[in-house]
Amino acid sequence: MARRIHSFTDPLPSALYWDASFIVNFAYEAAKYFQECADFLARLDKTPVISYVSTLAMDEACFSSPGMHTTWPLCVITALTVLLPWMLIS
């Protein structure tokens, strides 16, 4: 069976799914893993990897995560700014 969890330094798959924790960590500068996720996002931006995200993951990231409920408009704007290019390409 294929691995479901990978390191940010592993070779990139042809497609991947962004869960809510990844979205929170790149969209919220105070998040514990902000830098790691921001660096990985920059890495993804330079590749042809297809990224998938669900509306449920966006909802969970923006409304259920500690600290995000007070900054949810910024979260939504940041996440959509980053996600929109992948959503349009796919």
N, C-alpha and C positions, 0 to 999 in steps of 0.2 A: 504494500500500500504506500502511496506517495505521502511524504511528510506534509502536514497541514500548517506547521509553524516553521518559519525560517528566520535566520539571522539577517540583519540588514546588510551584512557583508557577503552573504551567500550569492552564488550566481543567480541572476534574475530569471524567473520563469517567463513564459510567453504571455501569461495573464495572471492577474492577482486581484483579490478582493480587499478593499479597505474597510476595516471594522471601525466601530465608533472610537475605540481607544486610540487608533492611529490618527483619526481626524482631530480629536481633542488635542493630542500631543503636538500636531503641527500647527494647529490654529490658535492655540492658547499659549502665549509665551511663558506663562508661569507654570506650565505643565511640567511634570517630572522629567519626561523624555522629549522635551521640545527640540533640543538641538539634534538628537539622533534622528528624530522623525523629519525635521526640516532638511537635514542632510540627505536622508533617503529620498525624500520628495524631489530634491534637486537632482539626485542620481536618476530617478525615474524619468524626470523631464528630458533627459538626454538620450532616452532609449525608446524603442518601439513597443515596449510592454503595454498591453491593454490592461487598464485598471477599471475595476467594477466597484460600485458603491450602491447601496440601496437607500431609499428614502427613510426606511426604518433606522438605518445606521446614522443618517443625518439627524433625525429626530432625537435619537438616543444621545448623540454627541452634543447637541445644542441645548437640550432640555433636561437631561438626567445626570450630567456629569458635575461633580463638585466644582464650584467656582464658575462654571459656564453659565449658570442661570442668570447671573448678574450681568454678563457680557454677551448674552445670546445674539443680539443683533450683529455685533462684531464677529462672532463665531460664524454666523450664517454668511455674512458678506465675505469673510476670509475663505471659508470652506468652498463656497460657490465660485469664487474667483479662481481658486486652484482647481476645482473639479470641473468647471464648465468646459475647458478645452478637451478634457478626456471624454466628457459626456457627448460633445459634438462630434468628436472623431469616431467614436465607437458606433 
